[in-house]
Every structure is written in structure tokens, then in C-alpha cells.
Amino acid sequence: MEAGVPVTSASVASGDGLPGAVEESKRAAAREGVDGYVRSGMVVGLGSGTTAAFAVLRIGELLRSGELRDVRGIPTSEATARMAREAGIPLVGLDDARPDLTIDGADEINPSLDLIKGRGGALLREKIVAASGGELVVIADGSKMVDALGEGPLPVEVDRFGYEVTLNTLASLGCEPELRLLPGEEPHPFVTDGGHYTADCLFPSIPDPAALEAEIRSIPGALECGLFVGLTRAAVVARGEAGVRVKVIEA
């Protein structure tokens, strides 16, 4: 799926835009993550993107079969909220409850289970939900595992007011920021559910994710970045014929 392109239950179920092996790995990781960590009575943060969408569909399937009961979801995007309703998952907001568990995908995962997220366009809401309580369980195909973060761009959600100044300040950190655009005859900025722009920032490397996260968050206009540091409890990673492996950070 392209960055910023909405994910629907139909596109996920059909595997639109996903090579067969990748689709099966995402589906396997989602199934293992849901079956291994989601329990009846939980409030579950529901991530965004294609892998998280498979998890939403799996939770709905288990609710319909009766294998799960009384599970409520907190969606991290409008697309996820629509899919969850279609799947029969009751929804609540952070004003009503805190998640016992958040299950979400990632764009990059390092050996310490620090992440880059947000290339799908929902990083601010994803981080708010993931940081609001409970554990973050990441589900992914094997291509998302990296030795060090920064193989691709780091998304930063920015306020629309004065965004040019914000991008210039981001560039002073040593990256090449580009405003995310939606394709078309007349490309225009991608706008998040919160009404913000996204800057995709390509760094030569990210040797210290925590320090970079703090630097970015200190910039006026930079609302949040896609570095998720110290939030992940477990990563469920499917590697095709090698099967699904789970890595857990001990509390």
C-alpha cells in the first residue's frame, strides 16, 4: 500500500497491492499476535495499516465465533474505525478507557524493538494510543526487521501553519525532509486524520533513536515523529517458510 492510501476491509481481504508471500506473512503475524495476546474482556488499541488490518479482521472473526467475548477497540485512524465496525468490534475512546494492549504494525523494527512507524499516515494517533497504557505488540513480516533504524524515511507529523519553517528546522538535524504528497495530475499534500501534514525525513543513519526523537519533539511545529522508542513489549514476525517468531522485551 502507498503511504497515505486508505486501507479498507475489502482491500485487505483481497490482498490488493500485496505480493502473495508478503500478504501471507502479514496475515500469519496478525493471527499469531491476536491469538497469543488478545484475551476476552480486554480493551485493545487497534493500529493502522495493512498488517494491523489483518489483526482487526482476526479479532472480529474470534468475536463472531465466540472464542473472544467483550473485547472493545480503540482505533488509531478513521480507516481502522470503519473496518472495526464492519468486523463487529465495539469501539470506545480514550476518554472512556485505556488499552490493556495495543496491536499494530511497523515500518522498521531494530533488535531492541524500537520502531519507525507512520509511513501509512497515522503516527500521531498511533503513538497516543500506544503510550496511553498497556503493552504494545508489534506484528510484521520479516522485511521490517533491520539492524539499525533509518533504512527508509522517518515520518514527522507537522502543523500546517508555517510548515516550511518546520521542514527547514528538521533539515538542520541532518536529514532531507520532503512534504508528503498525494499522487495525481495536480499533487497535493497528504492530510492526516488530525488535519496535519507529514514530512518524510531521510537520515543517513539513526544511531540513537531516543536522542533524535527528543530533538524532533523539541521543534515547534513538529507534533510527533515516527520513532517509537521503549514502547514495544513483543514483536511477532512472520518470515515465510521460516514461520512466525516472537521476540519479547522482559519487563
N, C-alpha and C positions, 0 to 999 in steps of 0.2 A: 504494500500500500504506500502511496506517496504521502509525504508529510502534509498534514492538514486535510487530507481527504477523509470524509466521514466514513466510519465503519458501521455497517448495518448487519443485522442478523442474517439477512439473505446472502450478503456477500461473504460472510464468514462461513456459513453453512455450505456454500458452493465452492469456497476456496478461491474466489475471484482474485486474480493478481498474485497468487502464491504458487511457486513451483510445488509439485506434488510432495517431494520429500520434506520441504520446509513446512508445508501445511500439516503433514502428519506429525512432525516433530513438535510443532506448536500445540497441536491437539493433544498429543501424548503428555507433554509437560503440564498443560492445563488440567487434564484429567487427574494426573498424579498429584498435582498441587491441591486441587479441590478435595479429592478423596482422602488425601493424607492429612489435611489441616482443617478443613471446614467441618464443624460439628453443629448438631441441632441446637437451636436457641441462640446462636451467635448473631451478632451484628457484624457484617463483612463489608469492608471498603472494597468497592468494585473498580478496578483500574480501567484504563482506556487503551485502545489499540487492538490489533488482531489477536494476539495471544491471550490478552485479558478477556476478549470477547468469547473465546472458546471456554474460558472459565465461567463466564456468566451463563452461557448455554448449558454447561455441565451442572451448575447449581440448580438451574431451572428444571433440568431433567430429573435430578435427585429429589427435588421438592414434589414434582408431579408423581413420582413413583412411591413417595412416602419414605424413602431412605433418609431424607432430611426433613426436619419439621421446624417451623418457627424461625426460619432464617430471614433476616432483614438486610437490605443492602444500602450502602451509602455510595452513590455513583460519583465518579470524578469528572464526568463530562455529560453534556446533553445527549450525545450519541449513546453512551453507556446507559443512561437513564431510560432512553427509549427501548433499548434492547432488553434491559432488565424487566421492564413492564411487559414486553412481549413474551418473555420467558416465564412470567408469573412470579417474579421476586418482589415482595413488598418493599417499598423504599421509605427511608427516613432521612432526615438531615442531621447535621452535626449539632443543631440546636436541641435535637431530641435524644441523641445517643452518641456514644463514642464507639469506634470499631474495636471489636475483640481481635480482629485480624484484617489486614488488607492484602489482597492478592492482585498482583499487577505484573506487567511485562517490563522489559528494559531494552535499551538500545545497546548498551555495553555493560559488562559485568567484569570487575577485576578479581583477583584471587582473594582479596579481603571483603568481597561482596559489596564494595562501593559501586555506585551505578552512574551511568549517564542515561537520562530519560528525557522525554519531551519532544522527540522528533515527530511524534504524531500530533502535537499541538495542545496538550492538556497538562503541562508540567506544574503550573501553579496549583491547580486544584488537586492534582495527584499528590503533591508534597504536603498540602494542608491536611489531606485525609491521612496520609501515611504517618505524619508526625503527630496526629491528634490522639494517638493511643494504640495499644495493642501491638502486634507484631506485623512486620512486612514480609510477606512471602513472595519471592520473585519467580516467575515462570518464563522459560525462554527456550529457544532452540540453541544448539551448540555454537552457532555462528556468533552469538552475542558474547561469548567468553573471550576476554582479551588479557594480555599480560599487563598492560597499563592503559588507563583511560585516555581518550583523546585520539583514537584512530579515525574518528569522524567528527563532525561539528558538535559543539556544545550549545544547546538551545538556551537562550535567555529571554524570559518574558519581560517586555518593556512597556512602559506607559506610552501612549500615542503622543502625548504632549512633549514636544522637544526631543523626539526620539533620535533625531540626527545628532544632537549633542550627546545623548546616551551612547550611541554607537561609536562616536569619536572617543569617548572616555573608555569604552570597552576595548577599543583598538590600542589604547595606551598600555594595556595589560599584556600586549604581545600577540594578539590574535588578529584574524581577519574577519570582522563581523559583516554579515550580509543580511539585509532585511528579507524575511521570508515572503515570497510572492506566490500567489496562486496562478497557475498557467492559464493562458488564453490569448486571444487576439490582442487584448489590452491587459497585460498582467497587473494585478493589484495586490496590496498587502493582505496576507492571511491575518484574520482577526480571530482571537481566541474566544471561548465562551464568555470570558470576563470582559471582552471588549478591548483587549490589548494586542500589541504587535509582538512578533517573535524575531529575535536576532539569532542567526546561526553563526557561531563563533568558532573558527577553526584555529586551534592552537598547535604549535609544533609538537608539544607534548604536555601532559598534565602530571608532573611528578608528585605534587602534593595537592590532592583534591580538596582537602579540608581548608587549606590556606587560600586556594583560588576561590572556593565558594564564599569565604568570608570577604575577600576583596570585591567580588562581584556584588554581593549583597550590600556593600557599603556605598555603592554608586547610586546617587539619586536618579530615579527613573528606571533602574534595574529592579524589577519587582521580585524576581526569583530566577534562579538558574537551575539547570537540569542535573546538577551534581547532587546525588543522594548519598550522603556520607554517614556511616554509622547507624543507618536505619534498618538494614536488612537482617532478618533473623535466619532465613533459609533461602537457598536458590535451588529450584527444581529445573534441571536442564536435560533436555532430550537430545541425544546425539545419534539419531537414526538407528542403524543396526546395532550400535553400541548400547542402546537402551537409555533409560532415564536414570540420572544420578542426582542425589540430593546432597548439598553441602550446607551444613548448619554452623552458625556462629554461636558458640556457647555463651550463655548469659554470665 
